[in-house]
Amino acid sequence: MELGSSHWQTFEQGTEREWLLTNGIGSFASSTVIGANTRRYHGLLVAALKAPVNRHLILSKLDESILYKNTLYNLYTNQTPGHRSNGYLYQQRFIREPVPTYVYAIEDIFIEKQICLVREQNKVVVVYNVIAGENASQLRITPLVNFRDYHFNTSSENLHFSNTVRENGVIMNTHGLEDRFFMNISDGHFIKQENVYYYNMEYEKEKERGLHGTEDHFIPGYFEVSIKPRQIKRITITAGIGEWEVLEGNEVIEEEIERKYMLFENAGYEDVFAKALVKASDDFIVERASTHSKTIIAGYPWFTDWGRDTMIALPGLTLVTKRYEDAKDILYTFSKYVKNGLIPNMFPDTGQQPIYNTVDAALWYFQAVYKYLKYTGNYTFVNQYLYHSLEQIISAYMKGTLYHIGADEDGLIYAGDEHTQLTWMDAKVGEWVVTPRHGKAVEINALWYNALNIMAVIAQKNGKDNTVYIEKAHQVKKSFDQVFWNENGSCLYDVVNDTGKDDSIRCNQIFAVSLDFAVIEGEKAKKIVNVVWQQLYATYGLRSLSPNDKQYRCIYIGDQVARDGAYHQGTVWSWPIGHFISAYRKVNGYTQESQEIANKFIEPFKDHMQDACIGSISEIFDGDAPHTPRGCFAQAWSVAEVLRAYVEEILDK
């Protein structure tokens, strides 16, 4: 994960790759490998003011210039309308590990810039290591400051700060920020400026998404550092919210390196790819202030935590990595919020009730609990703290609950109506339901059968009568085959409702084979896997719709209407690849040959982790080759399911 100047021979090439840092409370830092911010979400400090949400851009950038032999060299790279600064031409290398590092060379001077967030604090350190040349030089570091919700852009007339200047820094106050924002330098001084702004920074990625793509930043002044001939100098800039603090940047970096090392030690994998995925997993596990517990961020840079995503990602992020206490914390927290047999799809942040608009989150909860039991064997915890909630969920689904969710006479689950989107394929623009899936959805009923069997196992371990769960599971399995098997397609219908049977070939059917208690087995299961492989497999995951379908959309780009219209209509999703691999191994008897072929499904991700967001896995990809990465550049369930499948199915752990 080290890049050289061959990766940024043009501005466009240099902005293709990005990096991400997180700090365990939802705050993050991110930019491109040439330091040009191309998203409204890029910044050195995007602070979660109420963990892990209420995120605000605080510090956009630090732009560096160096005066050497009466020549000013600008090392920064930005884009404004009609102009691009080209500091990337002085950049020799970008190094991702252990922290994002930029290396510049100007004549006989080397400047290294390292970035690291302070763990569980809204603070960032930027460390400069300078190896000076034969002559004296002067380094100028200019902060571009902001304060706005990270989903929006702002302009100069909305940036109002009152500043208190110190010799080595500045303290800034603004309306809406309860605490103070400060910046200081360990070796140098701060020079104040009045009414200075950086105007019209352009964000190409936002323009691609059909969104407003320019904004201004406030410049309170600049830091100035004098460097003597042949001097080797280390400088730390500390920026953050709260009490004034001058940090030693190298100590912060060493602490983060040690913390990551302990994650590897705890997980216990020697395999290089597994370790990379363990590290990537850490970005998504954060504290939630409103529940006083751990949660899982669905994706960066714009998602927060969602119930469905949390349950799907939990096995890979917390169990495969052996973070069992985090898994317990998350499972216990959700058990406390079960209502009407549903678990929250979203926790609000200002005291309202959680939102429960999902049919599958509660069913994925069963799968997460069962995986926890398989990894830990801790039935005592499940029986003591989770059992009652599991009973509530099953009972509510049998009797019926919100959003028309409930079991039909044939035992299968029906959910929603033509106006609601309750499955994971939930794109909706205004009143336009892009992918209507109300009725009996294939993966919902595969999950339902799985949940009934899991409940039967847990009830038996708890000394309870499990007859009702076993009998209902038998009914569901029989009905599932009768209702969903599509003989003409040698696969499963996607949705069955009053209007008929939807024979769209989607990746949802793979869960009927992949889950621990598979509702379809034998030759039919093999046929399902073959159809999914032939029509839906696309290098980095599974297409959400077959290219043979007239509704297929090959590319995910454009404004919200265009993007949402493609989101589940052919776009490739990474996370189902884990279940596809598990299903493939299962129907092929876990042979060595099936293991070798399964590894071929994993191999492309090793390359992808050096693309897009370096060190992570993207949310989605275009349906057509070359399958350009899109959406969130780092997605929890993508990382989680690739890691789970790799460890369980390839490494045989």
LINDADA-V881297 format. One record per pair of residues at least 24 apart in sequence whose ideal C-beta (glycine too) atoms are under 7 Angstrom apart, sorted by sequence separation. I is the first residue (numbers start at 1). J is the second residue. If there is no record, write none. Layout:
[[I/J] [I/J]]
//
This chain:
[[37/61] [109/133] [166/190] [366/390] [449/473] [452/476] [544/568] [545/569] [577/601] [8/33] [26/51] [108/133] [165/190] [414/439] [507/532] [544/569] [545/570] [617/642] [7/33] [8/34] [25/51] [26/52] [107/133] [108/134] [193/219] [414/440] [415/441] [505/531] [544/570] [25/52] [26/53] [145/172] [147/174] [165/192] [193/220] [307/334] [413/440] [449/476] [543/570] [544/571] [109/137] [192/220] [193/221] [412/440] [448/476] [449/477] [26/55] [75/104] [147/176] [163/192] [192/221] [284/313] [415/444] [507/536] [543/572] [544/573] [3/33] [147/177] [191/221] [505/535] [542/572] [190/221] [191/222] [334/365] [362/393] [413/444] [445/476] [449/480] [505/536] [541/572] [542/573] [285/317] [294/326] [413/445] [540/572] [541/573] [73/106] [190/223] [191/224] [284/317] [285/318] [412/445] [541/574] [296/330] [538/572] [540/574] [542/576] [188/223] [189/224] [281/316] [294/329] [295/330] [413/448] [445/480] [507/542] [541/576] [542/577] [188/224] [281/317] [293/329] [294/330] [307/343] [491/527] [492/528] [507/543] [541/577] [188/225] [293/330] [307/344] [308/345] [331/368] [490/527] [491/528] [507/544] [605/642] [68/106] [185/223] [187/225] [285/323] [307/345] [331/369] [506/544] [542/580] [68/107] [306/345] [307/346] [480/519] [481/520] [485/524] [506/545] [66/106] [143/183] [281/321] [293/333] [306/346] [491/531] [602/642] [35/76] [36/77] [68/109] [156/197] [285/326] [331/372] [490/531] [504/545] [505/546] [35/77] [36/78] [291/333] [305/347] [442/484] [477/519] [489/531] [34/77] [36/79] [66/109] [156/199] [278/321] [440/483] [574/617] [602/645] [359/403] [505/549] [574/618] [602/646] [66/111] [327/372] [504/549] [574/619] [187/233] [356/402] [357/403] [359/405] [188/235] [573/620] [172/220] [187/235] [532/580] [572/620] [602/650] [186/235] [571/620] [572/621] [170/220] [185/235] [186/236] [308/358] [311/361] [335/385] [442/492] [572/622] [170/221] [307/358] [335/386] [338/389] [341/392] [397/448] [442/493] [572/623] [598/649] [599/650] [185/237] [308/360] [312/364] [319/371] [324/376] [341/393] [442/494] [571/623] [598/650] [308/361] [311/364] [315/368] [319/372] [328/381] [332/385] [442/495] [570/623] [34/88] [144/198] [183/237] [184/238] [267/321] [268/322] [307/361] [311/365] [314/368] [335/389] [338/392] [341/395] [441/495] [529/583] [595/649] [267/322] [331/386] [338/393] [341/396] [440/495] [529/584] [572/627] [595/650] [183/239] [266/322] [291/347] [308/364] [311/367] [315/371] [319/375] [340/396] [341/397] [359/415] [439/495] [440/496] [34/91] [159/216] [161/218] [163/220] [290/347] [311/368] [359/416] [394/451] [439/496] [440/497] [182/240] [437/495] [439/497] [529/587] [153/212] [159/218] [161/220] [288/347] [290/349] [342/401] [438/497] [155/215] [156/216] [181/241] [186/246] [341/401] [342/402] [33/94] [153/214] [154/215] [155/216] [340/401] [394/455] [411/472] [526/587] [574/635] [153/215] [154/216] [179/241] [182/244] [184/246] [340/402] [525/587] [575/637] [579/641] [179/242] [359/422] [360/423] [454/517] [575/638] [578/641] [582/645] [62/126] [358/422] [359/423] [360/424] [411/475] [412/476] [447/511] [453/517] [540/604] [556/620] [574/638] [577/641] [578/642] [581/645] [585/649] [59/124] [68/133] [357/422] [390/455] [411/476] [443/508] [446/511] [450/515] [514/579] [539/604] [540/605] [577/642] [69/135] [442/508] [446/512] [450/516] [507/573] [510/576] [556/622] [575/641] [578/644] [35/102] [68/135] [412/479] [441/508] [442/509] [450/517] [555/622] [578/645] [582/649] [390/458] [411/479] [412/480] [443/511] [447/515] [449/517] [511/579] [514/582] [540/608] [554/622] [574/642] [577/645] [581/649] [68/137] [410/479] [446/515] [507/576] [510/579] [514/583] [554/623] [555/624] [67/137] [442/512] [449/519] [510/580] [513/583] [553/623] [554/624] [44/115] [66/137] [67/138] [146/217] [387/458] [412/483] [552/623] [66/138] [145/217] [146/218] [11/84] [66/139] [144/217] [145/218] [171/244] [410/483] [446/519] [510/583] [513/586] [14/88] [513/587] [556/630] [47/122] [64/139] [65/140] [144/219] [145/220] [387/462] [143/219] [382/458] [547/623] [19/96] [45/122] [64/141] [142/219] [143/220] [383/461] [21/100] [45/124] [62/141] [63/142] [383/462] [8/88] [44/124] [62/142] [142/222] [541/621] [543/623] [19/100] [62/143] [63/144] [141/222] [363/444] [540/621] [44/126] [140/222] [141/223] [379/461] [8/91] [61/144] [364/447] [367/450] [59/143] [60/144] [140/224] [360/444] [363/447] [366/450] [370/454] [359/444] [363/448] [366/451] [369/454] [538/623] [5/91] [29/115] [59/145] [60/146] [138/224] [139/225] [5/92] [360/447] [540/627] [4/92] [29/117] [58/146] [138/226] [139/227] [363/451] [366/454] [539/627] [4/93] [57/146] [58/147] [138/227] [538/627] [3/93] [27/117] [137/227] [2/93] [3/94] [56/147] [57/148] [136/227] [56/148] [136/228] [2/95] [56/149] [57/150] [136/229] [21/115] [23/117] [56/150] [135/229] [1/96] [21/116] [22/117] [23/118] [24/119] [25/120] [27/122] [29/124] [55/150] [132/227] [134/229] [1/97] [21/117] [23/119] [24/120] [132/228] [134/230] [141/237] [23/120] [130/227] [132/229] [23/121] [132/230] [132/231] [131/232] [130/233] [46/150] [129/234] [127/234] [128/235] [41/150] [127/236] [40/150] [125/236] [126/237] [40/153] [125/238] [123/238] [124/239] [123/239] [124/240] [308/424] [123/240] [122/240] [81/200] [121/240] [122/241] [425/544] [80/200] [80/201] [81/202] [80/202] [118/240] [125/247] [127/249] [58/181] [78/201] [79/202] [127/250] [125/249] [79/204] [127/253] [125/252] [434/564] [429/560] [434/565] [429/561] [116/249] [434/567] [435/568] [118/252] [434/568] [435/569] [429/564] [434/569] [116/252] [116/253] [119/256] [427/564] [114/253] [116/256] [119/259] [427/567] [427/568] [425/568] [370/516] [367/515] [151/302] [99/253] [98/253] [60/217] [99/256] [98/256] [98/257] [98/260] [40/203] [37/201] [39/203] [38/203] [37/203] [38/204] [39/205] [40/206] [38/205] [39/206] [62/237] [59/239] [58/241] [15/204] [45/239] [47/241] [52/286] [51/286] [52/287] [51/287] [52/288] [51/288] [51/289] [50/289] [52/295] [52/297] [53/304] [52/304] [52/305] [26/286] [41/301] [22/283] [25/286] [41/302] [24/286] [25/287] [39/301] [20/283] [24/287] [312/575] [26/297] [30/301] [28/300] [28/301] [20/300] [54/349] [53/349] [50/349] [317/636] [299/619] [313/636] [316/639] [317/640] [320/643] [313/637] [316/640] [320/644] [312/637] [315/640] [316/641] [309/636] [313/640] [316/643] [320/647] [309/637] [316/644] [303/632] [315/644] [302/632] [301/632] [300/632] [301/633] [273/606] [276/609] [283/616] [299/632] [300/633] [300/634] [280/615] [299/634] [279/615] [280/616] [299/635] [299/636] [298/636] [276/615] [297/636] [296/636] [210/558] [208/557] [210/559] [210/560] [283/634] [284/636] [209/563] [281/639] [280/639] [281/640] [277/639] [281/643] [277/642] [277/643] [277/646] [274/646] [273/646] [274/647] [274/651] [271/651] [96/614] [96/615] [20/613] [17/611] [18/612] [19/613] [17/612] [18/613] [19/614] [20/616] [17/614] [1/610] [1/614] [1/615] [20/634] [18/633]]
//
